[in-house]
Amino acid sequence: MKSLFRAERVHTIVIGGGQAGLSVGYHLAQRGINFLILDAHNRIGNAWRNRWDSLRLFTPAGYVELPGMRYPGRGDAFPTKDQIADYIESYAEHFKLPVQSGVKVDRLSKVGDHFLVQAGKLRYEADNVIVAMANYQVPKVPAFASDLDAGIVQLHSQDYRNPSQLRDGGVLVVGMGNSGADIAIEVAQSHATWISGKESGHIPFSIDTWFARYIAFRFVRFFGHHVLTLSTPMGRRARPRLLTRAAPLIRVRPKDLIDAGVEQVGRVIGLEDGRPLLEGGRTLDVKNVIWCTGFEPGFSWIDLPVFGEDGRPVHDRGVSKKVPGLYFVGLHFQYAMSSATLIGIGRDAEFVVNALETRSRLMKSRRGQVRSMQVSSLEAQSA
């Protein structure tokens, strides 16, 4: 059956309108390539705006730079999530990038030589598609979360904004990563708070000091951007571990949790009478649970053979190894430890766009040769 909806023809479709997609858009525009950015959010920057209210960047503003435009704030300050959202939005406006907001892609497939991008009633055909988003997009919670007592408020960190969402009574924060530690300290100001899980290490100094802002971050940036890359033996060895291991605590240290009155407890292994059950048999009588348990891969809408056995895209620095014309930007350790950050994403975007431009020129040349051969054949027949 033929589709009832006519597909719009675009040379290159970019899926995702965050910092990855906009960085890609900058480089595509610089090369005069016809493209369109599709963003599921109704406003550019909402991926940042829709996070918890007190969130601040771990990186000083002086290290924040998308291609062609630095962050305009004080270099030694840690921007808030809203300030980063406004910066991203102004970036798109400054470079007049063609972003179509409120368009959530449902399926990516191929029809003949072209990609077909479906988003509700919208259809797009493209020679190239760049998927510009991180590996993990779907909130992850334990299977038993649905059986939690109905009187307990439960939120994933993606949906948490501030303590006003919580009931009076205790709070269990599940997950000892950066989001869990930050949120636990915040809610502990107004609620008895427990945090479950085991930390994967922590930075041994405060990131708010002069030393951290002006010395330590320079070293970290250089190491994560130039040393831990796929071009170095050290980076290639470290990559598998960094892809599977949780990041260390950056702003919060274990002592900060103790000082805030947060009690660290063991792993949550299930429920007992609708209450969280910890390893060792202890149950917690809490009124709120915040799942800071991370995210799962969000690429189920890609109906193409581009994934490996581990479920991750198989690529060479963002260039798909299995489907020519398909690219990725924003993946964790795509090329370097800094790849998915505001520090490193521009370099990956430039590499991918260079590869796309080279392929486009080659395809155009081949089509020209085919047409030339066809014309020659017709001339020979008429002679």
Buried (B, 14 or more C-beta within 10 A) or exposed (E): EEEEEEBEEBBBBBBBBBBBBBBBBBBBBEEEBEBBBBBBBEBBBBBBBBBBBBBBBBBBBBBBBBBBBEBEBEEEBBBBBBBBBBBBBBBBEEBEBBBBBEBEBEBBEBEEEBBBBBBEEBBBBBBBBBBBBBBBBEBBBBEEBEEBBEEBBBBBBBBBEEBEBBEEBBBBBBBBBBBBBBBBBBBBEEBBBBBBBEBEEBBEEEBEEEEBBEEBBEEBBEBBBBBBBBEEEEBEEBBEEBEEEBEEBBBBBBEBBEEBEBBBBEEBBEBEEEBBBBEEEEBBEBBBBBBBBBBBBBBEBBEBEBBEEEEBBBBEBBBBEEBEBBBBBBBBBBBBBBBBBBBBBBBBBBBBBEBBBEBBEEBEEEEEEEEEEEEEEEEEEEE
